[in-house]
Amino acid sequence: MLQSSENVNGVRSTSPASNPNSYNPVKTTTAPIEQATIGRSLVIKGEISGAEALYIDGRIEGKITLTDNRVTVGRNGTVQADITAREVVVMGKVTGNIECSDRVDIRSEGVVNGNVSTTRISVEDGAVLKGGIQVKSGDHKHQHQPQPQPKIAEAPKPAAEPQKALSATAGV
């Protein structure tokens, strides 16, 4: 058994092995994430779709559709495809458009050549992004109802125009 001992200062200490967490396995609060991996030597040409996360360290040409999952392009990954996913992380090279319902994360070594449409985006220092960026509203309910949205957009316009006129006259 492990016992506590007093050191010269009279402070009681225990050995590191007495830590009860060191004997218990790590417990996760959520279910483990299922993730498919495309290794370095794999080349896939065509359409990829599915219901699990995808890690790409090889080469993909075609189209990737994982609307409710994450697509990660690893450091060795090369993707020449349009990507539709919930979340996209780019550490390698992507040539194609990215349509993302949650967020796009382009790491410092990542390269994206194409348009990005997402609700959130993160581009680290050193990353390369060539293309357009469209940041959408996080509230998808208003985006799917085209009739009420123009009415809401038309109402503020008259109020906004006099403000512009006031700003123009204030500067004179």
Residue frames relative to the residue before (quaternion, step in Angstrom):
aa qw qx qy qz dx dy dz
M 1.0000 0.0000 0.0000 0.0000 0.00 0.00 0.00
L 0.4436 -0.6648 0.5319 0.2799 3.51 -1.19 0.58
Q 0.1122 -0.7987 0.5894 0.0446 3.51 -0.97 0.82
S 0.4901 -0.6304 0.5127 0.3156 3.49 -1.22 0.55
S 0.0976 -0.7803 0.6148 0.0599 3.52 -1.16 0.58
E 0.3833 -0.6996 0.5468 0.2542 3.54 -1.22 0.49
N 0.3168 -0.7286 0.5671 0.2170 3.56 -0.97 0.81
V 0.7685 -0.3932 0.2430 0.4424 3.57 -1.29 -0.01
N 0.6765 0.4864 -0.3004 0.4643 3.62 1.09 -0.53
G 0.5384 -0.6376 0.4003 0.3786 3.58 1.22 -0.01
V 0.5092 0.6258 -0.4299 0.4053 3.59 1.26 0.23
R 0.3730 -0.7339 0.5289 0.2063 3.52 -0.88 1.00
S 0.0112 0.7936 -0.6074 0.0333 3.59 -0.90 0.91
T 0.2523 -0.7379 0.6038 0.1652 3.51 -1.28 0.43
S 0.5510 -0.6006 0.4507 0.3639 3.54 -1.16 0.45
P 0.6218 -0.5670 0.3796 0.3845 3.60 -1.12 0.55
A 0.6124 0.5724 -0.3594 0.4101 3.60 1.05 -0.56
S 0.6164 0.5623 -0.3591 0.4182 3.59 1.18 -0.34
N 0.4361 0.6874 -0.4654 0.3474 3.59 1.27 -0.02
P 0.3930 -0.7507 0.4687 0.2495 3.63 -0.52 1.06
N 0.6198 0.5573 -0.3545 0.4237 3.62 1.11 -0.51
S 0.5828 0.6063 -0.3854 0.3798 3.60 1.12 -0.45
Y 0.7076 0.4372 -0.2641 0.4883 3.60 1.16 -0.43
N 0.6482 0.5151 -0.3173 0.4624 3.58 1.22 -0.37
P 0.4624 -0.6509 0.5078 0.3234 3.60 -1.02 0.69
V 0.5815 -0.5744 0.4423 0.3691 3.53 -1.22 0.55
K 0.2069 -0.7802 0.5815 0.1018 3.56 -0.82 1.01
T 0.2348 -0.7660 0.5834 0.1329 3.55 -0.91 0.93
T 0.4203 -0.7135 0.5033 0.2467 3.54 -1.07 0.72
T 0.7495 0.2879 -0.1917 0.5645 3.58 1.20 -0.37
A 0.6245 -0.5315 0.4111 0.3982 3.52 -1.27 0.33
P 0.5553 -0.6067 0.4318 0.3702 3.62 -1.03 0.63
I 0.4658 -0.6850 0.4919 0.2680 3.54 -1.07 0.79
E 0.3185 -0.7136 0.5886 0.2071 3.54 -0.88 0.97
Q 0.0455 0.8075 -0.5823 0.0824 3.54 -0.82 1.01
A 0.2711 -0.7343 0.6018 0.1585 3.53 -0.90 0.96
T 0.1752 -0.7886 0.5835 0.0831 3.56 -1.09 0.72
I 0.1693 -0.7359 0.6480 0.1000 3.53 -1.03 0.89
G 0.3323 -0.8053 0.4679 0.1488 3.53 -0.36 1.31
R 0.7549 -0.4381 0.2776 0.4014 3.53 -1.38 0.31
S 0.7532 0.4183 -0.2287 0.4533 3.58 0.87 -0.87
L 0.5785 0.6070 -0.3761 0.3943 3.62 1.23 -0.10
V 0.0897 -0.7498 0.6546 0.0358 3.53 -1.15 0.85
I 0.0322 -0.8004 0.5982 -0.0212 3.58 -0.70 1.10
K 0.0688 -0.7716 0.6323 0.0143 3.55 -0.92 1.02
G 0.6142 0.5218 -0.4011 0.4354 3.55 -0.66 1.14
E 0.6481 -0.5079 0.3974 0.4050 3.54 -1.29 -0.46
I 0.1389 -0.7660 0.6243 0.0639 3.54 -1.03 0.89
S 0.1258 0.7611 -0.6292 0.0950 3.56 -0.90 0.97
G 0.1921 0.7933 -0.5599 0.1421 3.55 -1.16 0.48
A 0.4533 -0.6810 0.5162 0.2536 3.52 -1.38 -0.12
E 0.6597 0.4238 -0.3464 0.5150 3.57 1.00 0.81
A 0.6358 -0.5262 0.3993 0.3994 3.54 -1.27 0.33
L 0.1959 -0.7808 0.5866 0.0889 3.56 -1.19 0.59
Y 0.1203 -0.7565 0.6405 0.0539 3.55 -0.98 0.98
I 0.1213 -0.8138 0.5680 0.0190 3.57 -0.65 1.16
D 0.0159 0.7817 -0.6224 0.0343 3.54 -0.70 1.13
G 0.6369 0.4999 -0.3117 0.4974 3.56 1.35 -0.01
R 0.6236 -0.5278 0.4232 0.3918 3.55 -1.14 -0.73
I 0.0697 -0.7832 0.6178 -0.0001 3.56 -0.92 1.00
E 0.0008 -0.7585 0.6517 -0.0001 3.55 -1.05 0.85
G 0.6131 0.5486 -0.3952 0.4086 3.58 -0.71 1.02
K 0.6228 -0.5022 0.4230 0.4255 3.54 -0.70 -1.15
I 0.1324 -0.7769 0.6130 0.0570 3.58 -1.03 0.89
T 0.0313 0.7952 -0.6018 0.0673 3.57 -0.71 1.13
L 0.1988 0.7335 -0.6183 0.2004 3.54 -0.38 1.32
T 0.1331 -0.8845 0.4391 0.0848 3.55 0.68 1.17
D 0.7763 0.3269 -0.1893 0.5046 3.63 1.00 -0.64
N 0.7011 0.4641 -0.2445 0.4829 3.59 1.22 0.20
R 0.5602 -0.5950 0.4758 0.3252 3.51 -1.41 0.03
V 0.1321 -0.7327 0.6612 0.0922 3.53 -1.19 0.73
T 0.0652 -0.7873 0.6131 0.0047 3.56 -0.77 1.10
V 0.1764 -0.7522 0.6277 0.0950 3.54 -0.81 1.03
G 0.3236 -0.7880 0.5000 0.1562 3.56 -0.40 1.28
R 0.7396 -0.4306 0.2885 0.4293 3.56 -1.32 0.19
N 0.7322 0.3848 -0.2315 0.5121 3.59 1.06 -0.67
G 0.5119 0.6857 -0.3946 0.3347 3.60 1.28 -0.14
T 0.0620 -0.7575 0.6495 0.0208 3.51 -1.17 0.80
V 0.0214 -0.8102 0.5841 -0.0433 3.56 -0.59 1.17
Q 0.0369 -0.7452 0.6658 0.0038 3.53 -0.89 1.04
A 0.4974 0.6244 -0.4213 0.4304 3.53 0.41 1.29
D 0.4621 -0.5938 0.5619 0.3437 3.50 -1.34 0.29
I 0.1791 -0.7912 0.5804 0.0716 3.58 -0.93 0.95
T 0.0322 -0.7540 0.6561 0.0047 3.54 -0.96 0.98
A 0.2397 0.7718 -0.5455 0.2222 3.59 -0.51 1.19
R 0.6103 -0.5202 0.4369 0.4075 3.57 -1.33 0.09
E 0.7946 0.0072 0.0590 0.6042 3.55 0.98 -0.95
V 0.0710 -0.7893 0.6096 0.0182 3.57 -1.00 0.85
V 0.0793 -0.7631 0.6411 0.0202 3.56 -0.94 1.01
V 0.0979 -0.8116 0.5757 0.0164 3.58 -0.71 1.09
M 0.0108 0.7743 -0.6317 0.0367 3.54 -0.76 1.16
G 0.6901 0.4158 -0.2474 0.5382 3.56 1.32 -0.28
K 0.6646 -0.4870 0.3823 0.4183 3.56 -1.01 -0.89
V 0.0448 -0.7800 0.6241 -0.0060 3.57 -0.91 1.02
T 0.0401 -0.7497 0.6604 0.0106 3.53 -0.94 1.01
G 0.6091 0.4909 -0.3933 0.4831 3.55 -0.32 1.29
N 0.5982 -0.5794 0.4226 0.3576 3.53 -1.30 0.22
I 0.2132 -0.7597 0.6030 0.1173 3.57 -1.14 0.70
E 0.0615 -0.7650 0.6411 -0.0031 3.57 -0.80 1.12
C 0.0268 0.8359 -0.5375 0.1077 3.53 -0.39 1.28
S 0.3484 -0.7587 0.5112 0.2041 3.61 -0.82 0.96
D 0.7625 0.3074 -0.1997 0.5331 3.63 1.15 -0.39
R 0.7843 -0.3045 0.2248 0.4916 3.61 0.18 -1.17
V 0.2424 -0.7140 0.6382 0.1553 3.50 -1.34 0.51
D 0.0763 -0.7857 0.6139 0.0014 3.55 -0.91 1.01
I 0.0628 -0.7897 0.6103 0.0023 3.58 -0.48 1.21
R 0.2771 -0.7947 0.5236 0.1323 3.55 -0.42 1.26
S 0.7451 -0.4589 0.2595 0.4085 3.56 -1.28 0.36
E 0.7373 0.3831 -0.2393 0.5023 3.60 1.03 -0.63
G 0.5117 0.6784 -0.3936 0.3508 3.61 1.31 0.01
V 0.1288 -0.7620 0.6318 0.0603 3.53 -1.25 0.65
V 0.0064 -0.7847 0.6194 -0.0240 3.59 -0.82 1.03
N 0.0525 -0.7595 0.6484 -0.0012 3.55 -0.86 1.08
G 0.6329 0.4846 -0.3701 0.4770 3.58 -0.12 1.28
N 0.6077 -0.5615 0.4233 0.3691 3.53 -1.33 0.14
V 0.1971 -0.7707 0.5999 0.0855 3.55 -1.11 0.79
S 0.0185 -0.7709 0.6365 -0.0131 3.56 -0.93 0.99
T 0.2155 0.7839 -0.5366 0.2260 3.58 -0.51 1.21
T 0.5028 -0.6184 0.4900 0.3531 3.58 -1.28 0.07
R 0.7808 0.0873 -0.0499 0.6166 3.60 1.19 -0.58
I 0.0212 -0.7981 0.6021 0.0023 3.57 -1.08 0.71
S 0.0750 -0.7636 0.6407 0.0303 3.52 -1.18 0.73
V 0.0163 -0.7824 0.6219 -0.0277 3.57 -0.78 1.06
E 0.2846 -0.7845 0.5303 0.1492 3.58 -0.49 1.20
D 0.6349 -0.4983 0.4212 0.4138 3.55 -1.29 0.35
G 0.7653 0.3331 -0.2670 0.4818 3.56 -0.94 0.92
A 0.5675 0.5872 -0.3902 0.4254 3.61 1.20 -0.33
V 0.2814 -0.7428 0.5849 0.1642 3.55 -1.23 0.56
L 0.0354 0.7804 -0.6215 0.0597 3.56 -0.87 1.02
K 0.0146 0.7818 -0.6205 0.0599 3.55 -0.54 1.24
G 0.6216 0.4948 -0.3920 0.4638 3.56 -0.40 1.26
G 0.6198 -0.5529 0.4118 0.3750 3.51 -1.32 -0.06
I 0.2209 -0.7457 0.6138 0.1358 3.52 -1.29 0.48
Q 0.0431 -0.7637 0.6439 0.0155 3.54 -0.95 0.97
V 0.1200 -0.7808 0.6113 0.0479 3.56 -0.59 1.17
K 0.2283 -0.8033 0.5438 0.0828 3.54 -0.53 1.28
S 0.5971 -0.5416 0.4500 0.3842 3.54 -1.29 0.34
G 0.5048 -0.6649 0.4640 0.2961 3.56 -1.07 0.72
D 0.6341 0.5080 -0.3284 0.4816 3.61 1.24 -0.35
H 0.2129 -0.8239 0.5175 0.0892 3.57 -0.18 1.31
K 0.5398 0.6376 -0.4136 0.3620 3.63 1.13 -0.41
H 0.6895 0.4725 -0.2906 0.4658 3.59 0.94 -0.81
Q 0.6259 0.5468 -0.3414 0.4391 3.59 1.10 -0.55
H 0.7077 0.4586 -0.2623 0.4691 3.61 1.07 -0.64
Q 0.6791 0.4181 -0.2877 0.5303 3.62 1.26 -0.02
P 0.1551 -0.8530 0.4890 0.0962 3.60 0.19 1.23
Q 0.6378 0.5577 -0.3543 0.3958 3.66 1.00 -0.65
P 0.7106 0.4349 -0.3087 0.4590 3.68 0.69 -0.85
Q 0.6085 0.5972 -0.3613 0.3776 3.58 1.02 -0.71
P 0.6790 0.4625 -0.3319 0.4635 3.68 0.79 -0.77
K 0.6157 0.5407 -0.3587 0.4471 3.62 1.04 -0.67
I 0.6505 0.4970 -0.3146 0.4805 3.57 0.99 -0.79
A 0.6686 0.5055 -0.3005 0.4551 3.57 0.99 -0.83
E 0.6576 0.5186 -0.3205 0.4426 3.62 1.07 -0.67
A 0.6212 0.5822 -0.3513 0.3895 3.61 0.99 -0.75
P 0.7239 0.4363 -0.2915 0.4479 3.67 0.77 -0.80
K 0.5179 0.6782 -0.4187 0.3106 3.63 1.12 -0.46
P 0.6749 0.4717 -0.3418 0.4530 3.66 0.77 -0.80
A 0.6501 0.5015 -0.3260 0.4685 3.59 1.02 -0.70
A 0.6594 0.5174 -0.3143 0.4458 3.60 1.04 -0.70
E 0.6360 0.5586 -0.3407 0.4091 3.60 1.01 -0.75
P 0.6619 0.4699 -0.3476 0.4692 3.66 0.86 -0.72
Q 0.6025 0.5509 -0.3750 0.4392 3.60 1.05 -0.57
K 0.6313 0.5158 -0.3337 0.4734 3.54 1.03 -0.77
A 0.6521 0.5141 -0.3156 0.4593 3.55 0.98 -0.85
L 0.6414 0.5130 -0.3229 0.4702 3.56 1.00 -0.77
S 0.6473 0.5147 -0.3240 0.4595 3.56 0.98 -0.83
A 0.6578 0.5118 -0.3152 0.4539 3.56 1.02 -0.83
T 0.6976 0.4568 -0.2844 0.4731 3.59 0.97 -0.81
A 0.6104 0.5604 -0.3591 0.4293 3.57 1.11 -0.61
G 0.6762 0.4959 -0.2966 0.4570 3.57 1.09 -0.67
V 0.6001 0.5940 -0.3593 0.3975 3.62 1.21 -0.36
